[in-house]
Amino acid sequence: MLQEIIGFETDEENHWVAKLHCGHNQHVRHQPPFINRPWVINKITRMEKLGQQLNCVKCDNGAVKDFTPCKA
């Protein structure tokens, strides 16, 4: 299910994690040549991704939320 990116944080290993509108987290690593996301290593290009959608497998599987999203 597609979900909007609402923010970013790093995990305990300093890997970038997207916070999704649905309340799930999803890693967005840049590990070439396997995963090519150079935009994640720069704050400006990361912020440009806010509002874009990622496929949330956790939603598809009915997983418990990782956090409670703020309601605007």
GURO-420181 format. One record per residue: residue in one letter; x, y, z of N, C-alpha, C in turn. Coordinates in steps of 0.001 Angstrom, whole numbers, plus 500000, padded with zeros to 6 digits. Layout:
// residues N
{residuo=A | nx=X | ny=Y | nz=Z | cax=X | cay=Y | caz=Z | cx=X | cy=Y | cz=Z}
...
This chain:
// residues 72
{residuo=M | nx=500843 | ny=498834 | nz=500000 | cax=500000 | cay=500000 | caz=500000 | cx=500898 | cy=501241 | cz=500000}
{residuo=L | nx=500610 | ny=502185 | nz=499137 | cax=501417 | cay=503402 | caz=499070 | cx=501094 | cy=504324 | cz=500238}
{residuo=Q | nx=502154 | ny=504829 | nz=500878 | cax=502019 | cay=505729 | caz=502021 | cx=502988 | cy=506900 | cz=501868}
{residuo=E | nx=502550 | ny=508060 | nz=502298 | cax=503323 | cay=509300 | caz=502179 | cx=504455 | cy=509356 | cz=503203}
{residuo=I | nx=505619 | ny=509842 | nz=502769 | cax=506754 | cay=510073 | caz=503678 | cx=506483 | cy=511372 | cz=504439}
{residuo=I | nx=506530 | ny=511288 | nz=505782 | cax=506280 | cay=512478 | caz=506606 | cx=507516 | cy=512938 | cz=507380}
{residuo=G | nx=508590 | ny=512152 | nz=507331 | cax=509801 | cay=512537 | caz=508041 | cx=510872 | cy=511473 | cz=507927}
{residuo=F | nx=512023 | ny=511767 | nz=508504 | cax=513157 | cay=510851 | caz=508486 | cx=513831 | cy=510853 | cz=509849}
{residuo=E | nx=514463 | ny=509736 | nz=510170 | cax=515294 | cay=509620 | caz=511362 | cx=516341 | cy=508552 | cz=511076}
{residuo=T | nx=517288 | ny=508395 | nz=511987 | cax=518269 | cay=507317 | caz=511834 | cx=518023 | cy=506279 | cz=512916}
{residuo=D | nx=518374 | ny=505042 | nz=512583 | cax=518233 | cay=503961 | caz=513563 | cx=519509 | cy=503865 | cz=514386}
{residuo=E | nx=519593 | ny=502845 | nz=515239 | cax=520750 | cay=502684 | caz=516130 | cx=522059 | cy=502416 | cz=515386}
{residuo=E | nx=521971 | ny=502030 | nz=514107 | cax=523174 | cay=501798 | caz=513294 | cx=523427 | cy=502945 | cz=512309}
{residuo=N | nx=522743 | ny=504074 | nz=512514 | cax=522842 | cay=505271 | caz=511666 | cx=522385 | cy=505041 | cz=510231}
{residuo=H | nx=521432 | ny=504140 | nz=510030 | cax=520814 | cay=503946 | caz=508723 | cx=519566 | cy=504822 | cz=508686}
{residuo=W | nx=519302 | ny=505424 | nz=507529 | cax=518145 | cay=506300 | caz=507408 | cx=516854 | cy=505501 | cz=507347}
{residuo=V | nx=515838 | ny=506030 | nz=508040 | cax=514515 | cay=505418 | caz=508118 | cx=513492 | cy=506487 | cz=507761}
{residuo=A | nx=512588 | ny=506157 | nz=506822 | cax=511487 | cay=507059 | caz=506494 | cx=510341 | cy=506793 | cz=507458}
{residuo=K | nx=509757 | ny=507865 | nz=507966 | cax=508550 | cay=507757 | caz=508795 | cx=507377 | cy=507973 | cz=507845}
{residuo=L | nx=506452 | ny=507028 | nz=507823 | cax=505350 | cay=507075 | caz=506879 | cx=504052 | cy=507539 | cz=507552}
{residuo=H | nx=503176 | ny=508129 | nz=506776 | cax=501905 | cay=508671 | caz=507261 | cx=501076 | cy=507626 | cz=507997}
{residuo=C | nx=501218 | ny=506370 | nz=507643 | cax=500441 | cay=505283 | caz=508242 | cx=500912 | cy=504929 | cz=509651}
{residuo=G | nx=502086 | ny=505429 | nz=510064 | cax=502619 | cay=505106 | caz=511384 | cx=503689 | cy=504027 | cz=511359}
{residuo=H | nx=504099 | ny=503621 | nz=510175 | cax=505176 | cay=502632 | caz=510049 | cx=506478 | cy=503329 | cz=509666}
{residuo=N | nx=507585 | ny=502684 | nz=510003 | cax=508921 | cay=503112 | caz=509584 | cx=509402 | cy=502199 | cz=508472}
{residuo=Q | nx=510212 | ny=502750 | nz=507584 | cax=510791 | cay=501939 | caz=506511 | cx=512215 | cy=502413 | cz=506229}
{residuo=H | nx=513176 | ny=501496 | nz=506250 | cax=514556 | cay=501857 | caz=505927 | cx=514655 | cy=502348 | cz=504494}
{residuo=V | nx=515461 | ny=503382 | nz=504297 | cax=515736 | cay=503921 | caz=502967 | cx=517259 | cy=504059 | cz=502833}
{residuo=R | nx=517917 | ny=502926 | nz=502748 | cax=519384 | cay=502882 | caz=502720 | cx=519929 | cy=503203 | cz=501334}
{residuo=H | nx=521151 | ny=503698 | nz=501320 | cax=521921 | cay=503872 | caz=500087 | cx=523116 | cy=502934 | cz=500195}
{residuo=Q | nx=523031 | ny=501782 | nz=499520 | cax=524099 | cay=500784 | caz=499565 | cx=524386 | cy=500283 | cz=498151}
{residuo=P | nx=525031 | ny=501140 | nz=497315 | cax=525323 | cay=500710 | caz=495947 | cx=526241 | cy=499498 | cz=495935}
{residuo=P | nx=526162 | ny=498636 | nz=494966 | cax=525299 | cay=498708 | caz=493783 | cx=523939 | cy=498059 | cz=494012}
{residuo=F | nx=523661 | ny=497566 | nz=495212 | cax=522414 | cay=496839 | caz=495464 | cx=521223 | cy=497766 | cz=495654}
{residuo=I | nx=521388 | ny=498817 | nz=496445 | cax=520327 | cay=499795 | caz=496681 | cx=520904 | cy=501169 | cz=496360}
{residuo=N | nx=520302 | ny=501846 | nz=495378 | cax=520844 | cay=503114 | caz=494907 | cx=519891 | cy=504261 | cz=495263}
{residuo=R | nx=520126 | ny=504859 | nz=496426 | cax=519334 | cay=506003 | caz=496882 | cx=520280 | cy=507106 | cz=497363}
{residuo=P | nx=521037 | ny=507714 | nz=496464 | cax=521982 | cay=508752 | caz=496893 | cx=521297 | cy=509958 | cz=497532}
{residuo=W | nx=520018 | ny=510164 | nz=497240 | cax=519287 | cay=511299 | caz=497809 | cx=519180 | cy=511232 | cz=499333}
{residuo=V | nx=519306 | ny=510043 | nz=499915 | cax=519105 | cay=509897 | caz=501355 | cx=520285 | cy=510436 | cz=502177}
{residuo=I | nx=521449 | ny=510583 | nz=501570 | cax=522627 | cay=511002 | caz=502339 | cx=522753 | cy=512524 | cz=502477}
{residuo=N | nx=521890 | ny=513276 | nz=501794 | cax=521954 | cay=514734 | caz=501842 | cx=520642 | cy=515280 | cz=502400}
{residuo=K | nx=520721 | ny=516173 | nz=503377 | cax=519514 | cay=516688 | caz=504035 | cx=518567 | cy=517364 | cz=503047}
{residuo=I | nx=519092 | ny=518148 | nz=502136 | cax=518232 | cay=518870 | caz=501192 | cx=517485 | cy=517901 | cz=500280}
{residuo=T | nx=518191 | ny=516923 | nz=499719 | cax=517525 | cay=515982 | caz=498821 | cx=516586 | cy=515042 | cz=499590}
{residuo=R | nx=516887 | ny=514773 | nz=500847 | cax=515977 | cay=513986 | caz=501687 | cx=514674 | cy=514755 | cz=501901}
{residuo=M | nx=514785 | ny=516027 | nz=502226 | cax=513598 | cay=516847 | caz=502484 | cx=512737 | cy=516994 | cz=501218}
{residuo=E | nx=513361 | ny=516933 | nz=500056 | cax=512607 | cay=516996 | caz=498800 | cx=511707 | cy=515775 | cz=498616}
{residuo=K | nx=511993 | ny=514695 | nz=499324 | cax=511196 | cay=513465 | caz=499232 | cx=509976 | cy=513476 | cz=500149}
{residuo=L | nx=509887 | ny=514448 | nz=501064 | cax=508710 | cay=514535 | caz=501927 | cx=507471 | cy=514671 | cz=501054}
{residuo=G | nx=506441 | ny=513915 | nz=501374 | cax=505204 | cay=513935 | caz=500594 | cx=505149 | cy=512892 | cz=499496}
{residuo=Q | nx=506298 | ny=512368 | nz=499102 | cax=506292 | cay=511298 | caz=498109 | cx=505861 | cy=510003 | cz=498776}
{residuo=Q | nx=505485 | ny=509026 | nz=497974 | cax=504961 | cay=507786 | caz=498530 | cx=505922 | cy=506616 | cz=498351}
{residuo=L | nx=505906 | ny=505746 | nz=499357 | cax=506637 | cay=504487 | caz=499319 | cx=505631 | cy=503361 | cz=499518}
{residuo=N | nx=505937 | ny=502201 | nz=498985 | cax=505093 | cay=501042 | caz=499218 | cx=505360 | cy=500531 | cz=500637}
{residuo=C | nx=504311 | ny=500472 | nz=501453 | cax=504452 | cay=500015 | caz=502835 | cx=504004 | cy=498559 | cz=502937}
{residuo=V | nx=504973 | ny=497670 | nz=503004 | cax=504686 | cay=496245 | caz=503137 | cx=504084 | cy=495956 | cz=504507}
{residuo=K | nx=504468 | ny=496745 | nz=505514 | cax=503901 | cay=496547 | caz=506851 | cx=502384 | cy=496756 | cz=506830}
{residuo=C | nx=501902 | ny=497754 | nz=506076 | cax=500453 | cay=497959 | caz=505942 | cx=499821 | cy=496762 | cz=505245}
{residuo=D | nx=500465 | ny=496306 | nz=504174 | cax=499939 | cay=495157 | caz=503428 | cx=499796 | cy=493932 | cz=504323}
{residuo=N | nx=500698 | ny=493806 | nz=505296 | cax=500698 | cay=492646 | caz=506191 | cx=499922 | cy=492880 | cz=507492}
{residuo=G | nx=499347 | ny=494070 | nz=507653 | cax=498578 | cay=494364 | caz=508863 | cx=499420 | cy=494501 | cz=510116}
{residuo=A | nx=500657 | ny=494946 | nz=509975 | cax=501583 | cay=495062 | caz=511114 | cx=501172 | cy=496194 | cz=512054}
{residuo=V | nx=501546 | ny=496044 | nz=513311 | cax=501332 | cay=497082 | caz=514337 | cx=502153 | cy=498307 | cz=513954}
{residuo=K | nx=501629 | ny=499492 | nz=514235 | cax=502331 | cay=500752 | caz=513915 | cx=503615 | cy=500878 | cz=514741}
{residuo=D | nx=504617 | ny=501516 | nz=514142 | cax=505878 | cay=501779 | caz=514826 | cx=505803 | cy=503044 | cz=515685}
{residuo=F | nx=504883 | ny=503958 | nz=515334 | cax=504696 | cay=505200 | caz=516073 | cx=503288 | cy=505717 | cz=515781}
{residuo=T | nx=502837 | ny=506670 | nz=516573 | cax=501534 | cay=507266 | caz=516344 | cx=501728 | cy=508591 | cz=515621}
{residuo=P | nx=501276 | ny=508658 | nz=514360 | cax=501446 | cay=509909 | caz=513612 | cx=500616 | cy=511041 | cz=514234}
{residuo=C | nx=501145 | ny=512260 | nz=514175 | cax=500421 | cay=513436 | caz=514672 | cx=499288 | cy=513756 | cz=513711}
{residuo=K | nx=498157 | ny=514137 | nz=514259 | cax=497025 | cay=514547 | caz=513428 | cx=497033 | cy=516053 | cz=513326}
{residuo=A | nx=496972 | ny=516562 | nz=512078 | cax=497016 | cay=518019 | caz=511873 | cx=495633 | cy=518617 | cz=511891}
